[in-house]
């Protein structure tokens, strides 16, 4: 008798759909929704309160940013890069052109992110979790004013990586190779034997930095 009660209880638990407890950190809950995640995330909760994502206070604060922090940090950084480009010898029209083209490229990338990544349909645990973290939270909590923009701390993680693999190193190498070829002294010429053909092919090898990027 007791065993049958246990089995019936287990069946009842298995048949129940997972529900998200809004009073607990959300990030590691939403993945359990499975296919029900799509309906859940597109049913908005209209409130000015900012939901808690992580149990850790440190992780939580890194997910919250007022919108004006982004231009406050990245506009000076962009202006600094523009000034460096000008002092490298590029003409003012070229600097302006590169800045405008860069703005259009980033706008296009933003569109692609929203069109092909942010609005994909997910159903697995980690896919749901990742989607909610990068964009789904905006649909679920549209009035959350602290998660409208990407926190600068996330970009800083890339910037403080190892100096030989970090974002700054890659930008420096690629920039020198493509925009200032006169300073690129490490390009080499080498011959490669081709066993399939009875002659050699000429090739210019990229600098070591680009190989490691």
KAUR-V59348 format. One record per residue. N is the residue number from 0. SS is DSSP state (H for helix, E for strand, C for the rest). PHI is phi in radians with two decimals (* if undefined). BURIAL is # if it has 24 or more other C-alpha atoms within 12 Angstrom, else .. Layout:
((N:SS:PHI:BURIAL) (N:SS:PHI:BURIAL))
This chain:
((0:C:*:.) (1:H:-1.09:.) (2:H:-1.14:.) (3:H:-1.13:.) (4:H:-1.10:.) (5:H:-1.11:.) (6:H:-1.12:.) (7:H:-1.09:.) (8:H:-1.13:.) (9:H:-1.13:.) (10:H:-1.11:.) (11:H:-1.11:.) (12:H:-1.17:.) (13:H:-1.19:.) (14:H:-1.40:.) (15:C:-1.35:.) (16:C:-1.37:.) (17:C:-1.23:.) (18:C:-2.12:.) (19:C:-1.47:.) (20:C:-1.56:.) (21:C:-1.20:.) (22:C:-1.54:.) (23:C:-2.04:.) (24:C:-0.93:.) (25:C:-1.56:#) (26:H:-0.90:#) (27:H:-1.57:#) (28:H:-1.72:#) (29:H:-1.08:#) (30:H:-1.10:#) (31:H:-1.28:#) (32:H:-1.22:#) (33:H:1.09:#) (34:H:-1.19:.) (35:H:-1.27:.) (36:H:-1.05:#) (37:H:-1.05:#) (38:H:-1.18:.) (39:H:-1.13:#) (40:H:-1.24:#) (41:C:-1.70:.) (42:C:-1.93:.) (43:C:-1.20:.) (44:C:-1.90:.) (45:C:-1.55:.) (46:C:-2.69:.) (47:C:-1.38:.) (48:C:-1.25:.) (49:C:-1.62:#) (50:C:-1.19:#) (51:C:-1.53:#) (52:C:-1.65:#) (53:C:-2.10:.) (54:C:-1.27:.) (55:C:-1.24:.) (56:H:-1.13:.) (57:H:-1.15:.) (58:H:-1.09:.) (59:H:-1.13:.) (60:H:-1.20:.) (61:C:-1.29:#) (62:C:-1.68:#) (63:C:-2.01:#) (64:E:-2.63:#) (65:C:-1.25:.) (66:C:-1.05:.) (67:H:-1.31:.) (68:H:-1.17:.) (69:H:-1.09:#) (70:H:-1.14:.) (71:H:-1.07:.) (72:H:-1.58:.) (73:H:-1.47:.) (74:H:-1.13:.) (75:H:-1.06:.) (76:H:-1.10:.) (77:H:-1.10:.) (78:H:-1.13:.) (79:H:-1.14:.) (80:H:-1.11:.) (81:H:-1.12:#) (82:H:-1.14:.) (83:H:-1.10:.) (84:H:-1.05:#) (85:H:-1.22:.) (86:H:-1.25:.) (87:C:-1.29:.) (88:C:1.99:.) (89:C:-1.25:.) (90:C:-1.25:.) (91:H:-1.05:.) (92:H:-1.03:.) (93:H:-1.18:.) (94:H:-1.09:#) (95:H:-1.10:.) (96:H:-1.07:.) (97:H:-1.10:.) (98:H:-1.15:.) (99:H:-1.15:.) (100:H:-1.08:.) (101:H:-1.07:.) (102:H:-1.12:.) (103:H:-1.16:.) (104:H:-1.10:.) (105:H:-1.15:.) (106:H:-1.08:.) (107:H:-1.14:.) (108:H:-1.11:.) (109:H:-1.05:.) (110:H:-1.08:.) (111:H:-1.10:.) (112:H:-1.04:.) (113:H:-1.20:.) (114:H:-1.33:.) (115:H:-1.94:.) (116:H:-2.03:.) (117:H:-1.19:#) (118:C:-1.95:#) (119:C:-1.28:.) (120:C:-1.62:#) (121:C:-2.11:#) (122:C:-2.57:#) (123:C:-1.43:.) (124:H:-1.04:.) (125:H:-1.26:.) (126:H:-1.16:#) (127:H:-1.09:#) (128:H:-1.08:#) (129:H:-1.11:#) (130:H:-1.11:#) (131:H:-1.12:#) (132:H:-1.19:#) (133:H:-1.52:#) (134:H:-2.71:#) (135:H:-1.02:#) (136:H:-1.07:#) (137:H:-1.19:#) (138:H:-1.31:#) (139:H:-1.32:#) (140:C:-2.22:#) (141:C:-1.13:#) (142:C:-1.68:.) (143:C:-1.28:#) (144:C:-1.35:.) (145:C:-1.72:#) (146:E:-2.32:#) (147:C:-1.52:#) (148:C:-2.29:#) (149:C:-1.32:#) (150:C:-1.07:#) (151:H:-1.02:#) (152:H:-1.06:.) (153:H:-1.17:.) (154:H:-1.22:.) (155:H:-1.13:.) (156:H:-1.06:.) (157:H:-1.21:.) (158:H:-1.21:.) (159:C:-1.73:.) (160:C:-1.19:.) (161:C:-0.88:.) (162:C:-1.06:.) (163:C:-1.60:.) (164:C:-2.26:.) (165:C:-1.26:.) (166:H:-1.08:.) (167:H:-1.09:.) (168:H:-1.08:.) (169:H:-1.13:#) (170:H:-1.09:.) (171:H:-1.14:#) (172:H:-1.14:#) (173:H:-1.11:.) (174:H:-1.09:.) (175:H:-1.15:#) (176:H:-1.23:.) (177:H:-1.73:.) (178:H:-1.88:.) (179:C:-2.44:.) (180:H:-1.12:.) (181:H:-1.15:.) (182:H:-1.62:.) (183:C:-1.54:.) (184:C:-1.63:.) (185:C:-1.75:.) (186:C:-1.26:.) (187:E:-2.16:.) (188:E:-1.96:.) (189:E:-2.55:.) (190:E:-1.84:.) (191:E:-2.08:.) (192:E:-1.26:.) (193:C:-2.02:.) (194:C:-1.18:.) (195:C:-1.44:.) (196:C:-2.21:.) (197:C:-1.65:.) (198:C:-2.60:.) (199:E:-1.87:.) (200:E:-1.90:.) (201:E:-1.56:.) (202:E:-2.50:.) (203:E:-1.71:.) (204:E:-1.42:.) (205:C:-1.20:.) (206:C:-1.14:.) (207:H:-1.02:.) (208:H:-1.09:#) (209:H:-1.17:.) (210:H:-1.11:.) (211:H:-1.53:.) (212:C:-1.19:.))
